[in-house]
Amino acid sequence: MKALNGLDHLTLECLPAIWHVWPERIAPALRQKIAEARSEGHAKIFIGYAECGTQGEIDRICREEGIERLSGPHCYAFFTGTEKFLAECESEFTAFYLTDLITRQFEAFVIEPLKLDRHPEIRDMVFGNYTKLVYLAQTEDAELQAKAKWAADYLKLDYEYRFTGYGDLEHELKALADPKTGG
């Protein structure tokens, strides 16, 4: 995103993506990253997470620290476009969503934490109420599409592909960097 949009002046600090499986780890690490950024003299800080399952902790940090974050409840919403996703999910409550990241790391994010590799009988118990897997693709990548289709087959779900691009993420980062908006 930085390279594609000329945002080279932004400093990006990442937390381990696998922490989405354990969202209780995200907020304490964000507090530490914020403290480090402030001690290094960064005047403007923006959190590149949506809510991400932290039960309001990221929003609490934003209020306490006077920091903004990506809008929306999760990445599925901001990649699709939050308004569009919220409207669609009204009728898609039996959909299991994947992004490029989750597709790429399906084994590490889904199979291993749920121990489906060792206990395949759990699959139907966990995913039995889902009817389809929807791959919300940020990039057009044939290998990722094939892997998402494999994941749908593995979970015994119908498969649907939707190219979303970077949705609201791209717009919010551009707005953040726009001198007219103070970025």
TORPATI-480943 format. One line per 10 residues: number of its first residue (from 1); their letters; for each residue y, z, x of N, C-alpha, C, O. Coordinates in steps of 0.1 Angstrom, whole numbers, plus 5000, padded with zeros to 4 digits. Layout:
# TORPATI-480943
NUM	A	Y Z X Y Z X Y Z X Y Z X  ... .
//
This chain:
# TORPATI-480943
1	MKALNGLDHL	4988 5000 5008 5000 5000 5000 5013 5000 5009 5022 4993 5006  5012 5008 5019 5024 5008 5028 5027 4995 5034 5038 4990 5034  5017 4988 5040 5018 4975 5046 5022 4964 5036 5031 4956 5039  5016 4964 5025 5018 4954 5014 5032 4955 5009 5038 4945 5004  5038 4967 5009 5051 4968 5002 5062 4972 5012 5073 4976 5007  5060 4971 5025 5071 4974 5034 5075 4988 5034 5087 4991 5035  5066 4997 5033 5069 5011 5032 5065 5018 5045 5061 5030 5045  5068 5012 5056 5064 5017 5069 5071 5030 5072 5067 5038 5081  5083 5033 5066 5090 5045 5069 5084 5057 5062 5088 5069 5066  5074 5056 5054 5067 5067 5048 5056 5072 5057 5049 5065 5063 .
11	TLECLPAIWH	5055 5085 5057 5044 5092 5065 5034 5096 5055 5037 5102 5045  5021 5092 5057 5011 5095 5048 5001 5105 5054 4996 5104 5065  4999 5116 5047 4990 5127 5051 4979 5127 5040 4982 5128 5028  4967 5126 5044 4955 5125 5035 4947 5138 5036 4945 5144 5046  4941 5141 5024 4931 5151 5023 4917 5144 5022 4917 5132 5018  4907 5150 5025 4894 5144 5023 4891 5139 5009 4892 5147 5000  4888 5127 5007 4886 5121 4994 4875 5128 4986 4876 5129 4974  4865 5132 4993 4853 5139 4987 4857 5152 4980 4850 5157 4971  4869 5157 4983 4874 5169 4976 4876 5167 4961 4877 5177 4954  4876 5155 4956 4877 5152 4942 4864 5158 4935 4864 5161 4923 .
21	VWPERIAPAL	4853 5159 4943 4841 5165 4938 4843 5180 4937 4837 5187 4928  4851 5186 4945 4854 5200 4945 4869 5202 4945 4876 5205 4954  4875 5199 4933 4890 5199 4932 4897 5213 4935 4909 5213 4937  4889 5224 4935 4895 5237 4938 4900 5237 4953 4908 5246 4957  4895 5228 4961 4900 5227 4975 4913 5220 4977 4920 5221 4987  4917 5212 4967 4929 5203 4968 4942 5211 4969 4950 5209 4978  4944 5220 4959 4957 5227 4959 4960 5235 4971 4971 5235 4977  4950 5244 4976 4954 5251 4989 4957 5242 5000 4966 5245 5008  4950 5231 5001 4953 5222 5012 4966 5215 5011 4973 5213 5020  4970 5212 4998 4983 5206 4996 4994 5216 5000 5004 5212 5006 .
31	RQKIAEARSE	4993 5229 4997 5003 5239 5001 5004 5239 5016 5015 5240 5021  4993 5238 5023 4993 5238 5037 5000 5225 5043 5009 5226 5052  4997 5214 5037 5004 5201 5041 5019 5201 5038 5027 5197 5047  5023 5207 5027 5037 5208 5024 5044 5217 5034 5055 5213 5039  5038 5228 5037 5044 5237 5047 5045 5230 5061 5056 5231 5067  5035 5223 5065 5036 5216 5077 5046 5205 5077 5054 5204 5087  5047 5198 5066 5057 5187 5065 5071 5193 5066 5080 5187 5072  5074 5204 5059 5087 5210 5060 5090 5215 5074 5101 5214 5078  5080 5221 5080 5083 5226 5094 5085 5215 5104 5092 5217 5114  5081 5202 5100 5083 5191 5109 5096 5184 5105 5100 5174 5111 .
41	GHAKIFIGYA	5104 5189 5095 5117 5184 5091 5117 5173 5081 5127 5167 5079  5106 5171 5074 5105 5161 5063 5113 5166 5051 5110 5177 5046  5124 5159 5047 5132 5164 5037 5127 5161 5023 5128 5169 5014  5120 5149 5022 5115 5145 5009 5100 5144 5009 5094 5138 5018  5093 5151 5000 5079 5151 5000 5075 5146 4986 5080 5150 4976  5065 5138 4985 5059 5133 4973 5044 5134 4973 5038 5130 4983  5038 5140 4963 5024 5142 4963 5017 5130 4956 5020 5126 4945  5008 5124 4964 5002 5111 4959 4989 5114 4952 4979 5107 4952  4988 5125 4945 4977 5129 4936 4982 5129 4922 4994 5132 4919  4974 5126 4912 4976 5129 4898 4971 5143 4896 4970 5151 4906 .
51	ECGTQGEIDR	4967 5147 4885 4962 5161 4882 4949 5163 4889 4946 5174 4895  4940 5153 4889 4928 5153 4897 4918 5165 4895 4911 5169 4904  4919 5171 4883 4909 5181 4880 4912 5195 4886 4904 5204 4887  4925 5197 4890 4928 5210 4896 4933 5221 4886 4938 5231 4890  4931 5218 4873 4934 5227 4862 4949 5232 4863 4952 5243 4861  4958 5222 4866 4972 5225 4866 4978 5230 4879 4990 5232 4880  4970 5232 4889 4974 5237 4902 4984 5228 4909 4994 5232 4915  4982 5215 4908 4991 5205 4915 5004 5206 4908 5015 5206 4915  5005 5207 4895 5017 5208 4888 5024 5221 4891 5037 5221 4892  5017 5231 4892 5023 5244 4896 5029 5243 4909 5041 5248 4911 .
61	ICREEGIERL	5023 5237 4919 5028 5235 4932 5041 5227 4932 5051 5230 4938  5041 5216 4924 5053 5208 4922 5064 5216 4917 5076 5215 4922  5062 5224 4907 5073 5232 4901 5078 5242 4911 5090 5243 4913  5069 5249 4918 5073 5259 4928 5081 5253 4940 5090 5259 4945  5076 5242 4944 5082 5235 4956 5093 5225 4953 5099 5220 4963  5095 5222 4941 5105 5212 4938 5101 5198 4942 5110 5191 4948  5089 5195 4940 5083 5182 4945 5078 5174 4933 5073 5180 4924  5078 5161 4934 5072 5152 4924 5058 5148 4929 5055 5149 4941  5050 5144 4919 5037 5138 4922 5036 5126 4913 5044 5122 4905  5025 5119 4916 5021 5107 4908 5020 5111 4894 5015 5122 4891 .
71	SGPHCYAFFT	5025 5103 4884 5023 5107 4870 5009 5104 4866 5002 5097 4872  5006 5111 4855 4993 5108 4849 4983 5119 4852 4984 5127 4861  4972 5119 4844 4962 5130 4845 4952 5127 4857 4946 5137 4862  4950 5115 4861 4940 5111 4871 4942 5097 4876 4950 5090 4870  4934 5093 4886 4936 5080 4892 4932 5069 4882 4938 5058 4883  4923 5071 4873 4919 5061 4863 4931 5057 4855 4933 5045 4852  4939 5067 4852 4951 5064 4844 4962 5057 4852 4967 5047 4847  4965 5062 4864 4976 5055 4871 4972 5041 4877 4981 5033 4878  4959 5039 4879 4955 5026 4884 4956 5016 4872 4960 5004 4873  4952 5020 4860 4952 5012 4848 4966 5010 4843 4970 5000 4838 .
81	GTEKFLAECE	4974 5020 4845 4987 5022 4838 4985 5033 4828 4977 5032 4819  4992 5044 4830 4989 5056 4822 4989 5054 4807 4980 5058 4800  5000 5047 4802 5001 5045 4788 4989 5037 4783 4983 5040 4773  4986 5026 4790 4975 5017 4786 4962 5025 4786 4954 5023 4777  4960 5032 4797 4947 5039 4798 4945 5049 4787 4935 5050 4781  4956 5057 4784 4955 5067 4774 4952 5061 4760 4945 5067 4752  4958 5049 4758 4956 5042 4745 4941 5037 4745 4934 5038 4734  4936 5032 4756 4922 5026 4756 4912 5037 4755 4902 5035 4749  4914 5049 4761 4904 5059 4761 4902 5066 4748 4892 5073 4746  4911 5063 4739 4909 5068 4725 4897 5063 4719 4890 5069 4711 .
91	SEFTAFYLTD	4893 5051 4723 4881 5044 4717 4870 5043 4728 4859 5037 4725  4872 5048 4740 4863 5046 4751 4858 5060 4756 4856 5061 4768  4856 5069 4747 4852 5082 4752 4838 5083 4757 4834 5094 4762  4830 5073 4756 4817 5072 4762 4816 5063 4774 4805 5059 4778  4828 5061 4781 4828 5053 4793 4829 5062 4805 4835 5072 4805  4821 5058 4815 4822 5064 4828 4829 5055 4837 4825 5043 4839  4840 5059 4844 4849 5051 4852 4846 5052 4867 4843 5062 4872  4848 5040 4873 4847 5040 4888 4860 5033 4893 4865 5024 4886  4865 5037 4904 4875 5030 4911 4869 5024 4924 4857 5025 4926  4877 5017 4932 4872 5011 4944 4866 5022 4953 4855 5021 4958 .
101	LITRQFEAFV	4873 5033 4954 4869 5044 4963 4855 5050 4958 4846 5052 4966  4854 5053 4945 4842 5059 4940 4831 5049 4941 4819 5053 4943  4833 5036 4938 4823 5026 4940 4818 5025 4954 4806 5025 4956  4827 5025 4963 4824 5024 4977 4815 5036 4982 4806 5035 4990  4818 5048 4976 4812 5060 4980 4803 5066 4969 4802 5078 4968  4797 5057 4961 4790 5062 4949 4779 5072 4953 4777 5082 4945  4772 5069 4963 4761 5079 4967 4767 5093 4970 4762 5103 4965  4778 5093 4978 4784 5106 4982 4792 5113 4971 4792 5125 4971  4797 5105 4962 4806 5111 4951 4798 5114 4938 4802 5123 4931  4787 5107 4936 4779 5109 4923 4765 5113 4926 4761 5124 4921 .
111	IEPLKLDRHP	4758 5105 4933 4743 5107 4935 4740 5120 4942 4733 5129 4937  4746 5122 4954 4743 5134 4962 4748 5147 4956 4741 5157 4956  4761 5148 4951 4765 5161 4946 4757 5165 4933 4755 5177 4931  4753 5155 4926 4745 5158 4914 4730 5159 4917 4722 5162 4908  4727 5157 4929 4713 5157 4934 4703 5148 4927 4692 5150 4925  4709 5136 4922 4701 5126 4915 4691 5120 4924 4681 5115 4919  4694 5120 4937 4684 5114 4946 4671 5122 4947 4660 5117 4950  4673 5135 4945 4661 5144 4946 4656 5148 4932 4644 5152 4931  4664 5147 4922 4660 5150 4908 4665 5139 4899 4674 5142 4891  4658 5128 4899 4663 5117 4890 4662 5120 4876 4668 5113 4867 .
121	EIRDMVFGNY	4654 5129 4872 4653 5133 4858 4666 5139 4852 4668 5139 4840  4674 5143 4861 4687 5149 4857 4697 5138 4852 4706 5140 4843  4695 5125 4856 4703 5114 4853 4706 5113 4838 4717 5112 4834  4695 5113 4830 4697 5111 4816 4703 5123 4809 4711 5122 4799  4701 5135 4815 4708 5147 4810 4723 5146 4812 4731 5150 4803  4727 5142 4824 4741 5141 4828 4748 5129 4821 4759 5130 4816  4742 5118 4822 4748 5105 4817 4743 5100 4804 4747 5089 4800  4735 5108 4797 4729 5103 4785 4738 5100 4773 4735 5092 4764  4750 5106 4774 4760 5103 4763 4770 5093 4766 4778 5089 4758  4769 5087 4779 4778 5076 4782 4771 5063 4778 4758 5063 4777 .
131	TKLVYLAQTE	4779 5053 4774 4773 5040 4770 4776 5029 4780 4768 5019 4781  4787 5031 4788 4790 5020 4797 4797 5026 4809 4803 5037 4809  4796 5018 4820 4803 5021 4832 4814 5011 4833 4811 4999 4833  4826 5015 4835 4838 5006 4836 4843 5007 4850 4848 5017 4855  4842 4996 4857 4847 4995 4871 4862 4991 4870 4865 4979 4867  4871 5000 4873 4885 4997 4874 4889 4993 4888 4891 5002 4897  4889 4980 4891 4890 4975 4905 4904 4974 4909 4913 4968 4903  4907 4980 4921 4920 4978 4927 4921 4965 4935 4932 4959 4937  4910 4961 4940 4909 4949 4948 4898 4940 4942 4889 4944 4935  4900 4927 4945 4890 4917 4941 4880 4915 4952 4882 4908 4961 .
141	DAELQAKAKW	4869 4923 4951 4859 4923 4962 4845 4921 4956 4840 4930 4948  4839 4910 4959 4825 4907 4953 4815 4917 4957 4806 4921 4949  4815 4923 4969 4806 4933 4973 4807 4946 4965 4797 4952 4961  4820 4950 4962 4822 4962 4954 4818 4959 4940 4813 4968 4933  4821 4947 4935 4816 4944 4921 4801 4945 4920 4796 4950 4910  4794 4940 4930 4779 4941 4930 4775 4955 4931 4765 4959 4924  4782 4963 4939 4778 4977 4940 4781 4985 4927 4773 4993 4923  4792 4982 4920 4795 4988 4907 4784 4984 4897 4780 4993 4889  4780 4972 4897 4770 4967 4888 4757 4975 4891 4750 4979 4882  4754 4976 4904 4742 4984 4908 4743 4998 4902 4733 5004 4897 .
151	AADYLKLDYE	4755 5004 4904 4757 5018 4899 4754 5019 4884 4748 5028 4879  4759 5009 4876 4757 5009 4862 4742 5008 4859 4737 5015 4850  4735 4999 4866 4721 4998 4864 4714 5011 4868 4704 5016 4861  4718 5017 4879 4712 5030 4883 4713 5041 4872 4704 5049 4870  4725 5041 4866 4728 5051 4856 4723 5047 4842 4724 5054 4832  4717 5035 4841 4712 5029 4828 4724 5027 4818 4722 5031 4806  4735 5022 4823 4747 5020 4815 4751 5005 4814 4748 4998 4824  4757 5001 4804 4763 4988 4803 4774 4987 4814 4779 4997 4817  4777 4975 4818 4786 4973 4829 4798 4965 4824 4797 4955 4817  4810 4970 4828 4823 4963 4825 4832 4963 4837 4834 4974 4843 .
161	YRFTGYGDLE	4837 4951 4840 4846 4950 4852 4860 4948 4846 4863 4940 4838  4870 4956 4852 4884 4954 4849 4892 4954 4862 4892 4964 4869  4899 4943 4864 4908 4944 4876 4921 4950 4871 4928 4946 4862  4925 4961 4878 4937 4968 4875 4948 4967 4886 4960 4969 4883  4943 4963 4898 4953 4964 4909 4956 4979 4911 4948 4987 4909  4968 4981 4916 4972 4995 4919 4981 5001 4908 4985 5012 4909  4983 4994 4897 4989 4999 4885 5002 5007 4888 5011 5002 4895  5003 5019 4882 5015 5027 4883 5017 5032 4897 5028 5035 4901  5006 5033 4905 5007 5038 4919 5017 5029 4926 5026 5034 4933  5015 5016 4925 5024 5007 4933 5039 5008 4928 5048 5009 4936 .
171	HELKALADPK	5041 5009 4915 5054 5010 4909 5061 5023 4914 5073 5024 4917  5053 5034 4913 5059 5047 4917 5062 5048 4932 5072 5054 4936  5054 5042 4940 5057 5042 4955 5069 5034 4958 5077 5037 4966  5070 5022 4951 5082 5014 4953 5094 5021 4949 5105 5020 4955  5094 5028 4937 5105 5035 4932 5109 5046 4942 5121 5049 4944  5099 5053 4947 5101 5064 4957 5109 5059 4969 5117 5066 4974  5106 5047 4973 5112 5041 4985 5125 5034 4982 5132 5030 4992  5129 5032 4970 5141 5025 4966 5153 5034 4969 5154 5044 4963  5162 5029 4977 5174 5037 4980 5183 5040 4967 5190 5050 4967  5182 5032 4957 5189 5035 4945 5184 5047 4937 5191 5053 4929 .
181	TGG	5171 5050 4939 5165 5061 4932 5164 5074 4941 5158 5084 4938  5170 5072 4953 5170 5084 4962 5158 5085 4971 5156 5095 4978  5149 5074 4971 5137 5074 4979 5139 5071 4994 5130 5070 5001 .
//
